[in-house]
Amino acid sequence: MKRRNFAFAAAATVLVRPAVADADALRAAIAAYTRATPRDGRVLLEIAPLVDNGNVVPVAIQVESPMTAADHVKTIALFTERNPSPEVAVFHLGPRAGRAQVATRIRLATSQQVVALATMNDATVWRAAVDVVVTLAACIEG
């Protein structure tokens, strides 16, 4: 194999493999957080699909819930696919919260999927995911 072809093959391998590893790491982090299989719905994840600067990214999460003693959100968790640590934040709520919504700012290392999970008091888990494109990355470890 010529040197030029070998360099291209090595670069292609490096570029393709992390995406699979990152998706596996995200799935593993979500599985470690919850024993239930997350279902789509009930969660609204508000984050811009295109972010100019990954250092400060506003995020808001709302969950459809009456927030009563019989039916309320226990936790809202935020995960990212390619940050150094996939679990970004966990918010603990109860029926006295009144509304199941939180807002914060996060850092995104690069373009990736952001996932919000809501765990209800009956142990069901609901999810929403957004693919975010970051033009100026943050969280890069050198």
N, C-alpha and C positions, 0 to 999 in steps of 0.2 A: 504494500500500500504506500502510495506517495505521501510525503510529509504533509502536503497541502490537504489531501483528502482525509488523512488521519486527524488533523487539527479541526477540520469541519465536523467530522463524525464525533469527536470528543466534545466540541462546543454544542452540537445538537443534543447530545445526551445530557449535558449539564442543564440545558434550557428546558428540556422536556420533563425530566425526572422530578424536579421540585414541585411541580403542579400536582402530580399524583401524591407525593409524600405530604404536601400541605393539606390536600383534601382528606387524606387518611388521618392526619393529625387532628383536623377539625372534627371528623366523625368520632375519633377516639375521645377527644375532650368532651364532646356532647354526651357520649355514652357514659363517661365517667361521672358527669354531672347529674344525669338522670337515668333511671332504670327503665322508664317508659319510652315508647317510641313516639317521638313528636309528630303531631298532626298539623297540617297546614290549616290556617284560619284563625280567627279571633284576635290575632296580633297584627297591629299596624306598625311597621317599622318605617320611620321617616328619616331618610338620609339621602343626600344628593347623590345621584348616580354618577356625576362627574365632579371631582373635587380638585381644585387647583393646588391646594397645599395640604398635605397629609398630617401636618403638625397639629392642626386644630380643626376637627370635623364635628359639627353639631349633629347630634342624634336625639330623636324623640321616639318613645315607644308607648303605644296605647294598647290596652287589652279590653275586649268586650267582656264586661263582668258587672253584675249588679253590686258587687262588693258588700254583700250581706254575710251574716255568720254562716249561712247555709251554702253560699256560693261566692267565693272570693279568690283572688290571686294571692298566692303565698310568696312567690319569687318571680322576678323578671331578670333574666341573664342575657348578657351580650357576649357573643363569640366572634372572632375574626379568623380568617383562613391563613393568612401569611404574616401575622405579627409574631414577634418572638415568643409571646405567650398567647395562646388562643383564647383563654378566658379573660375578657376585658373587665367586666363588671357584673356584680350580682346585687340586686336591690330586693330587700325583704319588705313585704307589705302585709297588711291584715285588713279585716273588714272596716276598721276605723279610718283607714286611709281615705275612704270616700270615693276616690277615683283610682283606677289602675293605670296610671301614666307616670312616666319618668322622662327626664331630659338631662343630657350631659354632653360633654365634648370628649372625643377620643382622638388618639393618634393612629394613623394607618401607615404601615411600613411601605406598602405598594398597592397596586390594584388588586382587589380581592373580594371575596364574598363576606358579607357581614350577616350574622344570624342572631335573631332575638328569640328567646324561649320564655314562655310563661308557664309556670307550674301552678296549677289550681289546687284548691284544698281537697279535691277528690283524687289527687295524684295524676290527673291527666296533664299532658304537656302539649302546648300549642306553639307553633313556630311561624316566623316570617323571615325571608332572606332577601337580600338585595346585593347585586353585583355592583361594586363601586370601582370606577376608574380614577386613579390618583395620578396627576401629572407631575407633582413634586413630592417625592417620597419622604417619609419620616421613619423613626425607629430603626434606622439601619445600624446594625452592629458591625464594627470594623475590625 
